[in-house]
Amino acid sequence: MRFGFYGRVSTEDQQDPQASKFWQLSRARSLIEPAGGRVVEEFFDVGLSRSLPWKRRPDAQRLLDAIRDPLRGFEAVVIGEPQRAFYGSQFSMTFPIFIHYGVGLWVPEIGGAIDPGSDAHDLVMSLYGGMSKGERNRVKIRVKAAMRAQTELESRFLGGRPPYGYRIADAGPHPNPAKAADGRRLHKLEPDPVTAPIVQRIFAEYQAGRGMTSIARGLTRDGIACPSMYDRERNPHRHTEVWETSAVRVIVTNPRYTGRQVWNKQRTDEVLIDVEDVALGHEAKHRWNSPEDWVWSTAVVHIPLISAETFDNVQRKLTTRGVRGESGNTPRRSSRPYLFRGLLTCGLCGRRMEGSFNHGRLYYRCAASRDFVRQHKISHPPCLYLREDSIAGPIDRFLHQELGTTRLPGTLRKLADAQHRAVNALDDLNERAATLRQTLTECDTKLKNYRAALDAGGDPALIASWIKETTALRAATQAMIGAQRTTPERMTDDQISTIVEGLGGLLGLLRDADPRDRAEVYARIGLRLTYQPGPETVVAEVTSSAIDGVDDVCRRGDPDTHTRRTRRKRVHMPLARVFQQACPWFMIGNEEGACHLG
């Protein structure tokens, strides 16, 4: 009998991959060779956590693909240790695939092949899955407890790259005799003679009242290398040459400059990849802990660059800047109703433009410092302004024109017809239909064989369970085939008229609506604006996942004759129209001609 072997080893097992594979394979062979079995294909995942489901392990997924292949070169699969193969409830979600394709699964703890109808076998495998999960959790708890103790009591440097301003120095042999015999040594932080004074300068300037952006500009102006440029060996993926405000913020909020070791500033949470499909498992998310959860060393363990008093003063400044009043309440967001808050993007740098109130009018601006322009190698003025009332009217007219009662019926009819044709074409070309029909044929064949086995005197209870499972699979497959054959309904003219009346009435209220309500409407319909200051244009698009549309790109013509050319192209955006800004005039039009709006 031919077997495929599956095994796994990860970094958390602290084992040599080759040695681990050897003993797992040896254990599997000792199980199958007395029964005349031999391993003909090997599947072994290295460096992957047991918590990853089989679909996300490369060799495990390759094994599942091989199981589905009717020309596979083995009849059964053997594993060396169930705790390494299955974690938590993974067995109950994976074994049905083996059963469906008639592939056996051999496990040493079972003493042979797993019986699909045995409650005892299922209980044993579930138990090993729970033991695997419990073992992993115990390892995590022990590691965290040890790191907490090493930080608080031993004040040990726990690894990682040193903060800017420090470098790693030798701190003597490792306290564990076995590790010391292997040549491992402890490390500590010591001031870097080049960057330590820069850290002290940053704290001193911020405490004196300078802002982070001003400090960053001063460092760049003085030719001081930023952290990633100074330590290029550890930052080959970064090409920054100027100091960023974020780099200054990281430095002034790092408590390790006080000479004490700090651990647990971040944690790793495991969250579901898809709450609708739990079988996909979890993914790791790094999140910040609150300062109350940080673990501090009880003593000063390396030379401090600043005093604890200086650090505390800077932290108080960080929490009080931008607040007002004795209570320290942060000012509320602007009460001015910006219509396009968060919807307007600068076409030069791709950043969102922010609201600005000047001379009694609402503006949107995009400010770019000299350092930002130099870093990103773009052409951008120091501050770019766009007046809100210069685009609000044309955008409302655009929405009314595209979604109003004049053009909307034809647009909806074209979209409905196009969607109907696309769905039908997709249904004809869908490869899954052939797979479903093949599954249905296999179910019918299995049911026929099960009934023949029952007539020949087979175990009624076992065969009944097989028939029940196959019948359920056949019913589910039949339902999926029926769903694919269902033709989507076409919209009637009455339904289109109802939509037109509703949208036409809604958009007619935009001009008289409260600005806050208008802003809400713009956001919910998916309005997106991009300002191009060169040609003085604003590109407006309404995005919707339900419909596809046509992009109209309009070019400005002679302002005296108010005519222009129009170029149409198919894109994956639902609706788009370009508005030409030539303050205080705008040009908006369609294929038949231009409309001059003042």
Summary of the structure (lengths in Angstrom):
residues: 598
radius of gyration: 33.8
end to end distance: 84.9
largest distance: 96.3
contacts: 1620
relative contact order: 0.06
helix: 45%
strand: 21%
